[in-house]
Amino acid sequence: MADTPIEELAPLSEEQVQAHLAAGKLVEGLQHMSPKYLEGMRRILTVSADTEFVSAPSYLLAAQSAPALNNFGSAMSIIQDELAHAHIGYRLLGDLGVDMDWLVYERPAREFKYPYAFDIPLRSWVELVCANALYDQAGFVLLSDVYESSTFGPWKRALAKVDKEETFHLRHGRTWLRKLTREADGREAVQRAVDWMFILTLEWFGLPDARKQHSEQLDYGFKGKSNDQLRQTWMAEVVPFMEEIEIRVPAHLDASQDRYVIDCPFPARFDADRREWLLGEGAIGWDEVLARWRARGPMNEQYVRTLQRGYQTTGLRRVA
């Protein structure tokens, strides 16, 4: 079933939307949107909801190696939060004329739009808590920016809850990393994970500003900071923490510029099967990175199949 066409839903002109925003008013629904605003909001909400949704099977895979039952319970709480956050995004998309059954349960795996990092398996408890400290920090940076800046009222209000829960995920990761790095073996395990996960999270924020394709995200106030600004905000949180726990990362603060500098070729080629960056080959172009993102990674089909299995194997599936 197709989504309701954008042109049938968004009644305002671009000039009317801009006047509405210039008056300091929030957009509360389709009645306040132009086709361009609606298209952009659908896009950013889909990426946000898909990211939360796919994080659930990713974290579940690693949670099975939790060191104790109460640790497994903490991981399940985080997974429950992620699914609830995804539901918020998908529910809002339903209000914006998107066919929710198709979007969540019938869409082909490769059409899901989430950071490539989640296509790489987390195989241990150490990698799960590293993901909490790195990936959830990225999610916190992105959603905090949306919460502060968004002109879409329903999402802005919903993110008040999401923001607090992402703080718990981040705190869970940092608490565990401090604990693990007190011992040499734990520090080595964390270092191995961070070696491949840190650069994947640098990619999380998307193309550099000079190549950004969808300017409406800033023009309409969907978010307040550009991709490169958000990447800087993330590094400003993560790099000092990693220095505190004595974990090496390929980035440092350049005091003369008052900005963080990436100390390795970036973007770079990535061996997904070995979970290893081929930094010796030097930097590559963003077109090659985009091709990797579009092709998805090794866990894409499995994770989406896990999420859609109940719908596909029960009587809930629609018959064409």
N, C-alpha and C positions, 0 to 999 in steps of 0.2 A: 504494500500500500504506500503510495507516494505521500510526502509531506504536503501540507497545504501550501500552495504557491505564495511566495513572499509578497507579490504584488496584490494579492487578494486580502492580505492581513494588515499591512502597514499603510494607514491612510494619509499620513502627513508628508509634506514636501521637506526637502533638506532645509530650506529656509525656516520653516515652522519649527523643526526640531532644534535647530541652532538657536532660535529665539527662546524656545522653552528652556534650554540649558543655560543660556545667557542670563535668564531671569532667576537662576539658582534653583530651579525645580528639578526634582527627580523624574525619571521616566518610570511610570508605574505599570505600564502594560502596552498592548498593541496600539491602543488609541493614541499613544504619544510617540509612536515610532514612524520613521520613514523606511522604505525598502532597504536602504543602505545600512541604517542603524540596526534593523532586524537581522540582516544577513551577518553583520559583524558580531552581534550578540549571540546568535546561534553558533557561530564559529568558536568564540572564546569559551562559551559554556560547554560545548562538546568536548573540547580539549580538557577542560577542568574535570568534567564528570568522568570521561574515559580514564584519566590519570588516576583518580580515586578508585575507580572500579577495578582496573587491572592490578593495582597495588595489592588487592586482597589475595588473589592466588599466588602472587609473588611472595608476599610475606608468609602465607600459609606454608609454602614449600620449606622455607627456612625455619619456621616455628616448630616444625616436627623434630628439630634437633635441640630444642630448649633443654637447658641443664636440669630443670626441676619443674614440677607440675605448676607451681605458682608463676614461674616465668612463662610457661606456655599460656597460662591464663592472661597474663599481661599482654602477650602478643595477640591473643584472641580479642581482647578489648580494643586494641589498635585496629585490627582488621574490621571489627564491627563498626568502629568510627568511620573507617574509610568507605565502607559500603553505604553508611548513612549519608556521608558527604556526597557520594555519587548519586544517591537518590534525590538529593536536593537539586543537583544540576539537571538530571534527567526530567524531574518533575517540572522545573521551570521551562525546559525545552518543550515539554508537552503543552504548556500554556502558550508557547510561541509557535504552535502549529506543527510541531515535529511529531511524526508517527513513532510513539515511544516503543511499541512492541518491535518494530523493525530496528530502531536505533539500538536497543539494548540486547535483544535476543535473536534477531534475524540478520543483522548486519555482518558481512564477511569480516573475518579477523583482520585482514590487511587494511580495512577501511577504518579501523579504530585509530584515534588520534591521541597519542600519549607519548611522553618522552621515551626515546629509544632505550634508555637505561633499564626500563622495566622488562625489556625483551631478553635481558641477560639474567640467567638464574642466580638466585641467592641460595647457596648450598650449605650454610652453617649458621649457627646462632651468632657468631662473630659478624658475619656478613649482614645478618638482619639488623643488628644494633648499629652497624656502620650505616646501613640504609636509613635508619631512623635519624642518625646524626647528620647525614649528608642529603639524602633525598627529601626527608621531611623538613629539613631546614630550607631547601629550595621551595618546597610547597608552601611553607610558612611565609617566606619572602614574597612569593607571588600573590598569595591570597591576602596577605596583610596589605599589600599595595592596592589590590582590588577593593578590599574592604574600606580603605581610607578614601579611595578616589572614585569608585564606581558611581555612575549616574543612573544605574538600573536599580531602583529601590528594592524590589523583592530579593534580589541577590545580595545587595548590601546588608539588609537586615538578617538574612540567613547566615551570612558569614561571621556574625558576632559569635555564634556558637562554634562554628568551624574553627575559627581563630584560636579559641581557648583549647580545643581538643588537639589541634596540631601542636600546640605548646607542650602538651603532655607527651606526645610521640617524640618530639625533639628531646625533652628532658630524659625520657627513658633511654634514648640512644646515648646521650652524653654521660649519664650516670654509669651505664655499663662500660663505656669506653674508658672512663677514669678507673673503674675497677679492674678491667682487663689489662690495662697498660702498667699496672703496678708491678707485674711480674714479666720477666723477659719473654717467656713463651707467649704470653698474651699479647705483649707489644708487637712481637713478630707477626702474629696472626692478624692483628689489626692493620699492621703496615702492609701486608700482602693484599688485604681487601681494599684499603684506601688507594693503593697504587693503581688499581684499575677503575675504582668507583669515583674518585675525585674528578678525573677528566670527563667521565660520562656526565657528571653533574654540571660541570662547566657548560656542556652542550645543552643542558636542560633548558636554558633560557633562550635558545633559538639563535637565529641568524644575527650577525652584528648589525648595528643600527644602519650602516650604509647599505645593507642589503635587505632590510625589513620590507616585507611585501604588503602588510596590511596596516596602513597608517591610521585607519579609523579607530584602532584600539586606543590611541592617544588623542586623536581628534575629538572623539566622542566621550572621552573620560572613562572608557572601560577600565583603564589602568592609568596610573600616574607617572610611572617611570618607564624608560625605554629598556630594551633587552640588555644593552651594555651596562646601564645603570643598575638594573636588577642583578646582573652578574657580579658587579662590584659590591653591592649590598650583601650578597651571599658570601663572597670571599671575606668581607670585613667581619663576618660572624665566624666563619669556619677556620680560616687560616690562623688567627690568634689562639683558637681553641686547640687546634692540632699542635701548635707550638707548645702550648701548656702541657699537653700529655706526651710530648716528645715524639710525635709522628711527623714524618717528612711529607711535605706536599710541594708540588711544582708551582709555587706562587709565593710572592712576598710583597710587603708594603714598600713602595718607593716613596720615601718621605718627601723628596723634592717635588714630586708631582701630586702627593697626597692621594695616591690611588694604588690599587693592587696590580701587579704585573705578573703575567703567566710566564713561568720559567722553562717551558717545554714547547716544542712545536705544537701549534694549535691553530686550526683543527688538524687532527692527525688521523692516520689510518689505524683501524682497530680490528684485531683478530677475535671475532666473537666466540669461536669455539675454544680458544685458549684463554680468553678473557685477558688479552694482553695488547698494550698499545705498541705500535711499531714506530716508536719515536726516532729510531735511527734512520728512518727513511725521510725524515723532515716533514715540514708542514705540507698539507694538501689543500686543494681548493674546496670551497663550500659546496660546489656542485656535486662532488663525490660524496660528501657527507649527506646531502639531501637524498642522493640515490640510495645510500645505506638506510636512511630513515624510512624511505618509501618502501623498500624491500622488506622491512621489519626484521626482527632478529629471531633467534632460535626458539624462544618460548612463546611467541605471539599466538600461534595456532593452539597450543596446549592451554594457555591461560584463558583465551576467549572460549574455547570449547568447554572448559571447566565451568565458566560462568553461565554459559547458555545451555548446559546439558539438561538441567531440570525442565526447562521450557521445551526443549527439543524432544525429550523422551516421555513426556506426559501428554495428556489430552489438551494441553493449553495451546499447542502449536496451531497456527492458522492454516487453513487449507486454501490454497490459491483458487 
